[in-house]
């Protein structure tokens, strides 16, 4: 242990004395790895350099090191485990998928015994690598295991990445609706966590989903929302990617000029942000779309730029697309020999069988135009053979997966049966042995047993009593911790949900002022409204924070008192006035002025906030929302009534059963259904319930029913 501490200190001292830079240290350590057979040296290398070390190894493409990581087998220590995970993290895109997955699978038994929490990252990494290498079924299986572990350990960051990564394999295997569910869940989680940058990624993925489904209008809507968000965050790489994606969509709906404009914008941004992987892709796409509009000279220039850039960074896969587009160019120029030449070059760099099949079929078409029917037939035969092979491989893989699962289940059943029989046999043998020993012991110890039996009984009773008390204490502590955790999550949800609408209102007003579209008199009115909104929001935040403190100390317990209901409604109207104004909706307080309600003030305010926010979200423009009240013999009813979208019977039943509905408002406002769930819990805490009257496209009334407590 002392040696391990002294060695890094000596290295640091030598570096300071000799003026050796960290770069030269890295180079020295890298050179030393070429002459060692001790795997611990590789562990130390990653501990000292990690990412920069991995990057250096990537440049060398050191197959020897990969072999060492595989041959080392199961990790021997936590440090060893972390080194393997780190190695795979940085080199997974360079080395073959089977090799990096093999290293990770070797880590699973050690992780299960020593650090179960690290299994989450292992299964996530395996599923991600399998997804990149088109092993979709395996990818889904491992990412689902990672999803379960992420929820178990409450790791929302990895859960986000799982939602993002699992969608592509699901789409590839035909589970498109499930993929869309994950994409929506990704966006909802980014909003809950306040991660705008990742929300942009989610919008980008949903745009791509609708593009592949042929719903181009929806695709462009999400794409422009994503690019606006990325521009606001000054995330230039993703702005460049979005211009490329939007260009592809415009191309597919027959607008190459719009596509080219977005590609040129994306190229300028990619060059400014030095995105070396996006730049060649944009050059190739610009060449492709210029061919479509007959601008062959420009296409040639872009292809030359793409070729030069790809060669500079060693991006082999780009040469496939460059030569495929070059072949398209020569096809338009009616130069079939050059087409064949570049298709053959493209095939050398084809990333997989599917691309080889595509090239073969294109070559078949070109040979046919050249009247070389023999070559056309051979290429067509080759292409269809590869296609059939791909289909057979996929089918065989699916069948093999089913066989493996069937055999595993069969083996598990047989093992369980054998285990049951063994336990029964073991129990019978043990019982027989115990009987013989007990008889002998009884004959030998009968006299002594009587003497200390009473004393033993007292000791046993004392121990059992003490143990029971300890178990009770531990159970109570566990229950308390569980309740506190649930309260914390609930309060966080309430705080994030209730503050979102007021802050959106304020931001909308500020955007209006910043646009410079207002006159001086209009600006004065807007600033008065802004001052009012900030005051109400500040009061709301103060009340929520005080209530959160009390609830964390005492739990979600209703503090019943008399409330001036009309005044509370006026305050709510002021809080949501800006939202109402944006849709030209009038909010009417129909609650009688002297109405008193016996309830918890904060919980009642929380319920009405959620109901009013929902009513505005689902109301049509130029309509009205009413806050209403009625009294019956045993109860008081407070309601929020609108004439908006309304609910179908199916959705109404879903809400009553406690399900959260992902529903958009009349102006595409995003809804998570969290507000109604919170409302139901809050009114239940006060001994009441939520009642709903609704008709589709005619409007809804959401009632809070308070049971009158007789004294």
Legacy VTK file of the C-alpha trace (Angstrom):
# vtk DataFile Version 3.0
C-alpha trace
ASCII
DATASET POLYDATA
POINTS 711 float
0.000 0.000 0.000
2.866 2.393 0.944
4.616 1.604 -2.339
1.481 2.473 -4.306
1.343 5.845 -2.545
5.082 6.589 -2.910
5.324 5.770 -6.639
2.884 8.477 -7.903
4.546 10.993 -5.565
8.003 10.200 -6.999
6.655 10.525 -10.558
5.137 13.916 -9.709
8.394 15.065 -8.034
10.427 13.984 -11.066
8.021 15.796 -13.376
8.386 19.037 -11.436
12.163 18.774 -11.242
12.793 17.811 -14.858
10.081 20.012 -16.345
8.393 17.005 -17.980
4.914 17.850 -19.302
1.799 15.706 -18.709
1.862 14.964 -22.450
5.379 13.502 -22.271
4.365 11.501 -19.183
1.471 10.054 -21.165
3.797 9.207 -24.052
6.291 7.521 -21.686
3.578 5.477 -19.948
2.141 4.519 -23.332
5.567 3.385 -24.555
6.108 1.330 -21.376
2.856 -0.569 -22.028
4.387 -2.012 -25.192
7.010 -3.866 -23.118
4.987 -5.195 -20.178
3.000 -8.374 -19.650
1.707 -7.335 -16.212
-1.987 -6.440 -16.451
-1.741 -4.311 -13.271
0.336 -1.842 -15.317
-2.652 -1.333 -17.628
-4.907 -0.801 -14.607
-2.532 1.889 -13.285
-2.340 3.497 -16.753
-6.118 4.003 -16.848
-6.171 5.212 -13.233
-3.601 7.908 -14.136
-4.808 8.946 -17.608
-8.333 7.553 -18.269
-9.865 9.520 -21.171
-6.671 11.012 -22.599
-5.003 7.608 -22.323
-7.872 5.911 -24.074
-7.768 8.508 -26.845
-4.063 7.809 -27.351
-4.782 4.096 -27.580
-7.552 4.743 -30.094
-5.078 6.550 -32.354
-2.757 3.537 -32.160
-5.656 1.054 -32.549
-3.681 -1.241 -30.232
-5.116 -4.760 -30.767
-2.562 -6.130 -28.281
-4.148 -4.163 -25.450
-7.655 -5.308 -26.440
-6.438 -8.909 -26.295
-4.997 -8.348 -22.806
-8.297 -6.978 -21.474
-10.161 -10.022 -22.829
-7.590 -12.569 -21.591
-7.558 -11.072 -18.085
-11.064 -12.508 -17.556
-13.184 -11.667 -14.529
-11.984 -8.568 -12.600
-9.922 -9.223 -9.451
-10.667 -5.929 -7.683
-12.900 -2.846 -7.796
-10.051 -0.904 -9.483
-9.767 -3.655 -12.093
-13.542 -3.487 -12.729
-13.463 0.310 -13.145
-10.505 0.077 -15.557
-12.388 -2.386 -17.777
-15.504 -0.194 -17.779
-13.401 2.895 -18.557
-11.554 1.111 -21.371
-14.813 0.013 -23.050
-16.413 3.446 -22.547
-13.784 5.217 -24.642
-12.923 2.563 -27.254
-16.310 0.935 -27.963
-16.628 2.736 -31.323
-13.168 1.606 -32.466
-12.917 -2.092 -31.571
-15.313 -4.869 -32.712
-18.598 -4.989 -30.779
-18.173 -8.672 -29.821
-14.821 -7.928 -28.151
-16.007 -4.987 -26.026
-19.239 -6.812 -25.071
-17.115 -9.842 -24.069
-15.084 -7.634 -21.681
-18.262 -6.236 -20.099
-19.883 -9.679 -19.704
-16.777 -10.853 -17.833
-17.448 -8.061 -15.318
-21.017 -9.154 -14.447
-20.250 -12.002 -11.922
-17.758 -9.828 -9.984
-20.154 -6.859 -9.960
-23.050 -9.017 -8.703
-20.934 -10.139 -5.715
-19.112 -6.899 -4.865
-20.767 -3.789 -6.375
-24.351 -4.559 -7.536
-24.929 -0.865 -8.301
-22.316 -1.024 -11.113
-24.463 -3.621 -12.958
-26.623 -0.734 -14.157
-23.762 0.831 -16.162
-22.591 -2.576 -17.436
-25.986 -3.622 -18.836
-26.532 -0.108 -20.225
-23.161 -0.194 -22.030
-23.816 -3.707 -23.441
-27.275 -2.715 -24.714
-25.938 0.512 -26.249
-23.091 -1.257 -28.098
-25.506 -3.922 -29.380
-27.850 -1.174 -30.619
-25.016 0.479 -32.563
-24.131 -2.857 -34.215
-27.772 -3.578 -35.240
-28.264 -6.404 -32.736
-31.635 -4.934 -31.901
-33.323 -7.762 -29.965
-30.300 -8.235 -27.679
-30.001 -4.464 -27.267
-33.644 -4.141 -26.137
-33.258 -7.031 -23.683
-30.184 -5.542 -21.973
-31.493 -1.967 -21.980
-34.718 -3.206 -20.322
-32.589 -4.798 -17.558
-30.730 -1.476 -17.215
-34.073 0.381 -17.076
-35.264 -1.809 -14.177
-31.986 -1.227 -12.292
-32.070 2.548 -12.980
-35.562 2.758 -11.455
-34.466 0.614 -8.515
-31.486 2.885 -7.793
-33.403 6.104 -8.714
-30.709 7.007 -11.289
-32.616 9.466 -13.496
-29.546 10.449 -15.560
-28.958 6.921 -16.888
-32.733 6.383 -17.183
-32.775 9.331 -19.596
-30.011 7.784 -21.691
-31.833 4.416 -21.711
-35.067 6.049 -22.955
-33.028 7.724 -25.702
-31.017 4.638 -26.773
-33.800 2.028 -26.709
-36.053 3.814 -29.211
-33.981 3.002 -32.345
-33.833 -0.804 -31.738
-37.580 -0.786 -30.999
-38.282 1.010 -34.298
-36.022 -1.437 -36.159
-37.923 -4.419 -34.703
-41.349 -2.968 -35.564
-42.268 -1.780 -32.034
-42.844 1.795 -33.232
-45.578 2.843 -30.797
-43.523 1.585 -27.855
-40.534 3.519 -29.202
-42.661 6.691 -29.331
-43.734 6.098 -25.702
-40.057 6.027 -24.682
-39.298 9.202 -26.665
-42.183 11.037 -24.959
-41.089 9.678 -21.548
-37.584 11.039 -22.301
-38.936 14.565 -22.935
-41.183 14.474 -19.840
-38.238 13.422 -17.650
-36.002 16.192 -19.051
-38.710 18.729 -18.184
-39.045 17.345 -14.652
-35.258 17.536 -14.201
-35.007 20.969 -15.901
-32.551 19.728 -18.567
-33.273 21.878 -21.621
-30.249 20.603 -23.569
-31.444 17.008 -23.308
-35.022 18.061 -24.030
-33.671 19.337 -27.357
-32.193 15.892 -28.057
-35.603 14.342 -27.297
-37.367 16.735 -29.680
-34.746 15.902 -32.322
-35.422 12.172 -31.935
-39.216 12.569 -32.115
-38.781 14.673 -35.273
-36.700 11.857 -36.772
-39.344 9.292 -35.692
-42.159 11.140 -37.503
-39.929 11.627 -40.568
-39.366 7.870 -40.894
-43.131 7.385 -40.475
-43.813 9.802 -43.347
-45.550 12.356 -41.088
-43.431 15.242 -42.401
-45.535 18.102 -40.998
-45.194 16.759 -37.448
-41.508 16.036 -38.055
-40.772 19.622 -39.112
-42.793 21.011 -36.185
-40.659 19.112 -33.637
-37.458 19.811 -35.599
-37.981 23.601 -35.590
-38.837 23.489 -31.867
-35.576 21.606 -31.252
-33.429 23.976 -33.343
-34.938 27.010 -31.570
-34.054 25.480 -28.195
-30.489 24.590 -29.300
-29.935 28.140 -30.619
-31.111 29.560 -27.293
-28.644 27.273 -25.475
-25.889 28.196 -28.016
-25.381 24.467 -28.675
-23.769 24.828 -32.115
-23.064 21.093 -32.833
-26.729 20.210 -32.358
-27.893 23.265 -34.336
-25.769 21.949 -37.223
-27.236 18.444 -36.892
-30.791 19.821 -36.863
-30.174 21.788 -40.095
-28.997 18.511 -41.665
-32.088 16.611 -40.429
-34.471 19.354 -41.593
-32.767 19.311 -45.004
-33.406 15.545 -45.326
-37.102 16.106 -44.526
-37.421 18.889 -47.137
-35.732 16.634 -49.678
-38.232 13.851 -49.001
-41.203 16.178 -49.578
-39.703 17.346 -52.901
-38.157 20.694 -51.875
-34.429 20.364 -52.736
-33.874 24.166 -52.730
-35.006 24.403 -49.076
-32.912 21.331 -48.305
-29.789 22.935 -49.799
-30.364 26.176 -47.860
-30.499 24.274 -44.551
-27.439 22.185 -45.476
-25.431 25.355 -46.237
-26.531 26.863 -42.882
-25.578 23.622 -41.123
-22.182 23.560 -42.873
-21.346 27.114 -41.754
-22.227 26.237 -38.165
-20.342 22.899 -38.268
-17.216 24.675 -39.552
-17.559 27.354 -36.830
-17.844 24.677 -34.100
-15.156 22.469 -35.741
-17.492 19.445 -35.853
-15.142 17.234 -37.883
-17.600 14.328 -38.146
-20.596 16.393 -39.289
-18.719 18.463 -41.910
-18.042 15.528 -44.352
-21.664 14.355 -44.012
-22.947 17.832 -44.922
-20.565 18.040 -47.907
-21.873 14.670 -49.206
-25.524 15.670 -48.715
-24.945 19.020 -50.450
-23.403 17.175 -53.390
-26.343 14.733 -53.507
-29.007 17.476 -53.516
-27.118 19.605 -56.071
-27.140 16.572 -58.380
-30.932 16.473 -57.981
-31.282 20.044 -59.282
-28.675 19.503 -62.034
-25.887 21.629 -60.527
-23.134 19.080 -61.258
-20.210 21.521 -60.978
-21.116 22.449 -57.401
-21.666 18.792 -56.586
-18.108 18.000 -57.736
-16.685 20.744 -55.487
-18.568 19.446 -52.451
-17.453 15.855 -53.117
-13.809 16.971 -53.360
-14.164 18.776 -50.001
-15.785 15.719 -48.405
-13.012 13.463 -49.775
-10.265 15.731 -48.458
-11.838 16.132 -44.995
-12.531 12.390 -44.587
-8.987 11.463 -45.562
-7.627 14.012 -43.096
-9.475 12.510 -40.102
-9.385 8.871 -41.284
-13.187 8.525 -41.514
-13.369 5.366 -43.655
-17.159 5.043 -43.630
-17.483 8.461 -45.326
-15.750 7.083 -48.431
-18.678 4.703 -48.973
-21.175 7.580 -49.198
-18.775 9.842 -51.149
-18.235 7.247 -53.893
-21.904 6.249 -53.948
-22.886 9.893 -54.580
-20.063 10.209 -57.161
-21.593 7.212 -58.924
-24.965 9.032 -58.918
-23.259 12.082 -60.446
-21.705 10.081 -63.289
-25.009 8.288 -63.805
-26.656 11.674 -64.420
-23.793 12.561 -66.790
-24.372 9.257 -68.648
-20.841 7.956 -67.969
-21.571 4.318 -66.980
-17.941 3.169 -66.787
-17.167 5.811 -64.142
-20.374 4.812 -62.295
-19.196 1.185 -62.068
-15.692 2.291 -61.001
-16.974 4.394 -58.073
-19.552 1.801 -57.009
-16.728 -0.732 -56.709
-14.731 1.718 -54.551
-17.847 2.365 -52.438
-18.259 -1.371 -51.859
-14.735 -1.572 -50.366
-15.812 0.867 -47.624
-19.365 -0.482 -47.156
-20.099 -0.683 -43.402
-22.303 -3.795 -43.685
-24.046 -6.383 -45.859
-27.068 -4.157 -46.425
-24.905 -1.485 -48.091
-23.085 -4.138 -50.190
-26.460 -5.422 -51.368
-27.503 -1.856 -52.320
-24.318 -1.364 -54.366
-24.741 -4.722 -56.148
-28.304 -3.902 -57.237
-27.229 -0.425 -58.469
-24.414 -2.018 -60.480
-26.920 -4.467 -61.960
-29.080 -1.565 -63.168
-26.069 0.231 -64.708
-24.830 -2.924 -66.507
-28.344 -3.411 -67.884
-28.301 0.155 -69.315
-24.929 -0.694 -70.897
-26.569 -3.825 -72.459
-24.084 -5.972 -70.537
-26.824 -8.359 -69.440
-24.492 -11.088 -68.199
-22.855 -8.778 -65.646
-26.266 -7.280 -64.832
-27.618 -10.745 -64.065
-24.576 -11.690 -61.936
-24.774 -8.461 -59.893
-28.536 -8.833 -59.412
-28.003 -12.435 -58.317
-25.285 -11.315 -55.902
-27.480 -8.550 -54.457
-30.525 -10.782 -53.961
-28.325 -13.514 -52.434
-26.942 -11.047 -49.876
-30.472 -9.760 -49.176
-31.744 -13.316 -48.610
-28.730 -13.992 -46.390
-29.524 -10.921 -44.279
-33.140 -12.052 -43.897
-32.086 -15.628 -43.061
-29.512 -14.406 -40.536
-32.103 -12.182 -38.850
-34.664 -15.000 -38.809
-32.077 -17.489 -37.578
-31.010 -15.052 -34.846
-34.613 -14.597 -33.719
-35.193 -18.361 -33.688
-31.911 -18.888 -31.816
-32.943 -16.332 -29.206
-36.241 -18.156 -28.689
-34.432 -21.519 -28.430
-31.976 -20.120 -25.874
-34.830 -18.668 -23.795
-36.797 -21.937 -24.059
-33.766 -24.045 -23.040
-32.977 -21.700 -20.153
-36.554 -21.892 -18.871
-36.561 -25.680 -19.287
-33.244 -25.971 -17.414
-34.507 -23.664 -14.672
-37.628 -25.828 -14.208
-35.544 -29.033 -14.081
-33.100 -27.471 -11.608
-35.973 -26.336 -9.411
-37.456 -29.864 -9.460
-34.096 -31.475 -8.606
-33.527 -28.906 -5.868
-36.945 -29.662 -4.328
-36.269 -33.432 -4.424
-32.810 -32.937 -2.913
-34.150 -30.767 -0.091
-36.858 -33.354 0.663
-34.306 -36.207 0.708
-31.894 -34.153 2.784
-34.686 -33.329 5.221
-35.671 -36.984 5.620
-32.045 -38.030 6.251
-31.523 -35.194 8.687
-34.726 -36.124 10.518
-33.589 -39.740 10.853
-30.160 -38.715 12.174
-31.675 -36.207 14.547
-34.022 -38.872 15.924
-31.146 -41.260 16.733
-28.946 -38.556 18.234
-31.839 -37.118 20.192
-32.662 -40.490 21.747
-29.058 -41.037 22.873
-28.799 -37.463 24.133
-32.038 -37.848 26.049
-30.816 -41.000 27.832
-27.463 -39.394 28.728
-28.630 -35.873 29.625
-32.137 -36.443 31.005
-31.046 -35.850 34.572
-29.024 -32.699 33.852
-31.681 -31.246 31.551
-34.275 -31.065 34.314
-31.853 -29.049 36.450
-31.188 -26.212 33.983
-34.399 -26.305 31.889
-36.063 -23.534 33.844
-32.982 -21.305 33.636
-32.701 -21.857 29.834
-36.353 -20.963 29.389
-35.843 -17.605 31.132
-32.769 -16.761 29.025
-34.564 -17.682 25.768
-37.567 -15.561 26.660
-35.316 -12.604 27.451
-33.402 -12.957 24.143
-36.614 -13.336 22.101
-38.096 -10.253 23.740
-34.973 -8.180 23.024
-34.810 -9.422 19.429
-38.497 -8.643 18.858
-37.966 -5.087 20.115
-34.995 -4.601 17.772
-36.968 -5.942 14.773
-39.883 -3.636 15.616
-37.525 -0.637 15.854
-35.850 -1.434 12.520
-39.233 -1.920 10.802
-40.453 1.413 12.170
-37.296 3.158 10.960
-37.632 1.585 7.483
-41.279 2.629 7.301
-40.380 6.189 8.351
-37.613 6.405 5.724
-39.974 5.078 3.025
-42.634 7.626 3.976
-40.087 10.490 4.001
-38.777 9.449 0.583
-42.314 9.380 -0.845
-43.063 12.812 0.672
-39.819 14.279 -0.746
-40.653 13.046 -4.261
-44.228 14.293 -4.022
-43.202 17.740 -2.790
-40.568 18.080 -5.512
-43.189 17.177 -8.146
-45.630 19.762 -6.726
-42.989 22.500 -6.585
-41.762 21.928 -10.176
-45.318 21.535 -11.541
-46.828 24.624 -9.864
-43.970 27.025 -10.594
-43.762 26.149 -14.310
-46.859 28.069 -15.515
-46.128 31.403 -13.728
-42.523 31.368 -14.944
-43.637 30.624 -18.526
-46.002 33.640 -18.286
-43.171 35.915 -17.126
-40.839 34.634 -19.838
-43.543 35.244 -22.470
-43.899 38.875 -21.347
-40.124 39.401 -21.400
-39.882 37.886 -24.925
-42.601 40.303 -26.041
-40.681 43.307 -24.650
-37.366 42.078 -26.072
-38.850 41.735 -29.571
-39.233 45.559 -29.723
-42.693 45.249 -31.235
-44.443 47.306 -28.507
-45.113 51.028 -28.299
-44.168 53.043 -25.171
-47.737 52.968 -23.833
-47.996 49.223 -24.511
-44.633 48.649 -22.795
-45.916 50.522 -19.718
-48.989 48.261 -19.535
-46.839 45.162 -20.053
-44.411 46.197 -17.285
-47.343 46.745 -14.903
-48.579 43.253 -15.767
-45.042 41.868 -15.318
-44.745 43.506 -11.872
-48.089 42.007 -10.862
-47.132 38.521 -12.145
-43.776 38.572 -10.328
-45.466 39.668 -7.073
-48.038 36.874 -7.293
-45.365 34.308 -8.259
-43.143 35.442 -5.347
-46.062 35.031 -2.920
-46.879 31.634 -4.427
-43.268 30.453 -4.080
-43.114 31.742 -0.462
-46.319 29.880 0.435
-45.238 26.663 -1.294
-41.792 26.683 0.395
-43.335 27.250 3.855
-45.846 24.483 3.191
-43.084 22.125 1.965
-41.138 22.705 5.230
-44.202 21.945 7.352
-45.150 18.876 5.295
-41.628 17.418 5.481
-41.732 17.733 9.272
-45.290 16.491 9.872
-46.227 14.583 6.686
-49.155 15.310 4.322
-51.672 16.128 7.099
-54.574 18.531 6.544
-54.674 21.600 8.821
-58.389 22.449 8.798
-59.272 26.146 9.157
-61.801 28.676 7.792
-60.910 30.036 4.325
-62.272 33.101 2.497
-62.952 31.227 -0.743
-63.855 34.228 -2.960
-60.605 36.043 -2.057
-58.572 32.883 -2.764
-60.226 32.638 -6.207
-59.353 36.312 -6.969
-55.692 35.622 -6.162
-55.676 32.597 -8.484
-57.198 34.632 -11.316
-54.432 37.244 -10.951
-51.799 34.468 -10.987
-53.057 33.000 -14.285
-54.238 36.213 -15.978
-51.290 36.334 -18.404
-51.904 32.736 -19.515
-55.587 33.560 -20.051
-54.745 36.744 -21.994
-52.483 34.805 -24.382
-55.556 32.807 -25.537
-58.101 35.660 -25.049
-59.885 33.658 -22.319
-61.829 35.429 -19.568
-61.720 33.963 -16.038
-64.928 34.619 -14.058
-65.191 34.339 -10.244
-68.771 33.111 -9.604
-68.099 32.186 -5.948
-70.239 34.303 -3.544
-68.147 36.954 -1.717
-68.817 35.840 1.866
-68.299 32.100 1.240
-66.345 30.402 4.044
-64.871 26.932 3.625
-63.450 24.693 6.348
-60.377 23.087 4.756
-56.562 23.192 4.580
-55.657 26.504 2.891
-52.463 25.339 1.162
-53.934 22.045 -0.097
-57.090 23.808 -1.364
-54.963 26.450 -3.128
-52.862 23.648 -4.665
-55.972 21.833 -5.979
-57.527 24.977 -7.498
-54.201 26.014 -9.094
-53.976 22.671 -10.895
-57.625 22.696 -12.007
-57.472 26.309 -13.264
-54.175 25.663 -15.101
-55.710 22.597 -16.798
-58.899 24.487 -17.733
-56.874 27.239 -19.473
-54.682 24.665 -21.227
-57.632 22.747 -22.716
-59.922 25.764 -23.421
-60.363 27.188 -26.898
-59.459 30.805 -27.709
-62.111 33.498 -27.080
-63.903 31.402 -24.435
-64.468 31.690 -20.659
-63.497 29.719 -17.546
-65.721 29.965 -14.420
-64.848 29.298 -10.752
-68.151 28.064 -9.231
-69.555 26.989 -5.843
-72.598 25.105 -4.568
-73.713 23.944 -1.120
-75.609 20.806 -0.170
-76.737 19.451 3.158
-73.634 17.344 3.838
-71.016 18.878 1.566
-69.567 21.920 -0.223
-68.670 21.834 -3.943
-66.011 24.099 -5.504
-65.550 23.734 -9.265
-63.656 24.990 -12.306
-65.806 24.967 -15.475
-64.642 25.389 -19.077
-66.098 24.917 -22.579
-62.958 23.388 -24.081
-61.847 20.022 -25.508
-63.590 17.875 -22.906
-62.839 14.204 -22.259
-63.927 10.944 -23.860
-65.441 8.252 -21.628
-62.246 6.227 -21.983
-59.998 9.078 -20.792
-62.427 9.952 -18.012
-62.239 6.390 -16.687
-58.429 6.463 -16.953
-58.233 9.629 -14.783
-60.624 8.161 -12.206
-58.423 5.052 -11.968
-55.384 7.248 -11.175
-53.611 7.060 -14.548
-51.584 10.041 -15.824
-52.618 11.187 -19.319
-50.069 12.678 -21.760
-52.374 15.173 -23.495
-51.668 18.366 -25.471
-53.722 21.546 -24.976
-55.623 23.502 -27.623
-52.397 25.361 -28.583
-50.198 22.223 -28.323
-49.291 22.954 -24.681
-47.615 19.817 -23.262
-49.512 18.105 -20.415
-48.158 15.311 -18.187
-51.261 14.464 -16.137
-49.268 15.067 -12.934
-51.508 17.971 -11.815
-54.655 15.826 -11.556
-52.793 13.079 -9.663
-51.528 15.664 -7.158
-55.042 17.129 -6.859
-56.596 13.729 -6.121
-54.036 13.051 -3.368
-54.472 16.535 -1.845
-58.313 16.434 -1.732
-58.155 12.892 -0.289
-55.894 14.190 2.509
-58.731 16.605 3.437
-61.322 13.801 3.484
-62.898 14.836 0.174
-62.802 13.635 -3.414
-62.515 14.814 -7.029
-65.608 14.590 -9.256
-65.560 15.234 -13.034
-68.364 16.154 -15.461
-67.209 16.219 -19.096
-68.402 15.909 -22.694
-66.076 15.604 -25.679
-65.581 18.996 -27.441
-68.191 20.606 -25.145
-66.139 21.252 -22.010
-65.602 19.986 -18.469
-66.322 20.840 -14.840
-63.845 19.556 -12.249
-65.423 19.586 -8.746
-63.670 19.487 -5.364
-66.141 17.858 -2.972
-65.602 18.744 0.746
-67.586 16.659 3.235
-68.945 18.809 6.090
-67.735 17.450 9.424
-70.543 17.472 12.008
-69.429 18.602 15.474
LINES 1 712
711 0 1 2 3 4 5 6 7 8 9 10 11 12 13 14 15 16 17 18 19 20 21 22 23 24 25 26 27 28 29 30 31 32 33 34 35 36 37 38 39 40 41 42 43 44 45 46 47 48 49 50 51 52 53 54 55 56 57 58 59 60 61 62 63 64 65 66 67 68 69 70 71 72 73 74 75 76 77 78 79 80 81 82 83 84 85 86 87 88 89 90 91 92 93 94 95 96 97 98 99 100 101 102 103 104 105 106 107 108 109 110 111 112 113 114 115 116 117 118 119 120 121 122 123 124 125 126 127 128 129 130 131 132 133 134 135 136 137 138 139 140 141 142 143 144 145 146 147 148 149 150 151 152 153 154 155 156 157 158 159 160 161 162 163 164 165 166 167 168 169 170 171 172 173 174 175 176 177 178 179 180 181 182 183 184 185 186 187 188 189 190 191 192 193 194 195 196 197 198 199 200 201 202 203 204 205 206 207 208 209 210 211 212 213 214 215 216 217 218 219 220 221 222 223 224 225 226 227 228 229 230 231 232 233 234 235 236 237 238 239 240 241 242 243 244 245 246 247 248 249 250 251 252 253 254 255 256 257 258 259 260 261 262 263 264 265 266 267 268 269 270 271 272 273 274 275 276 277 278 279 280 281 282 283 284 285 286 287 288 289 290 291 292 293 294 295 296 297 298 299 300 301 302 303 304 305 306 307 308 309 310 311 312 313 314 315 316 317 318 319 320 321 322 323 324 325 326 327 328 329 330 331 332 333 334 335 336 337 338 339 340 341 342 343 344 345 346 347 348 349 350 351 352 353 354 355 356 357 358 359 360 361 362 363 364 365 366 367 368 369 370 371 372 373 374 375 376 377 378 379 380 381 382 383 384 385 386 387 388 389 390 391 392 393 394 395 396 397 398 399 400 401 402 403 404 405 406 407 408 409 410 411 412 413 414 415 416 417 418 419 420 421 422 423 424 425 426 427 428 429 430 431 432 433 434 435 436 437 438 439 440 441 442 443 444 445 446 447 448 449 450 451 452 453 454 455 456 457 458 459 460 461 462 463 464 465 466 467 468 469 470 471 472 473 474 475 476 477 478 479 480 481 482 483 484 485 486 487 488 489 490 491 492 493 494 495 496 497 498 499 500 501 502 503 504 505 506 507 508 509 510 511 512 513 514 515 516 517 518 519 520 521 522 523 524 525 526 527 528 529 530 531 532 533 534 535 536 537 538 539 540 541 542 543 544 545 546 547 548 549 550 551 552 553 554 555 556 557 558 559 560 561 562 563 564 565 566 567 568 569 570 571 572 573 574 575 576 577 578 579 580 581 582 583 584 585 586 587 588 589 590 591 592 593 594 595 596 597 598 599 600 601 602 603 604 605 606 607 608 609 610 611 612 613 614 615 616 617 618 619 620 621 622 623 624 625 626 627 628 629 630 631 632 633 634 635 636 637 638 639 640 641 642 643 644 645 646 647 648 649 650 651 652 653 654 655 656 657 658 659 660 661 662 663 664 665 666 667 668 669 670 671 672 673 674 675 676 677 678 679 680 681 682 683 684 685 686 687 688 689 690 691 692 693 694 695 696 697 698 699 700 701 702 703 704 705 706 707 708 709 710
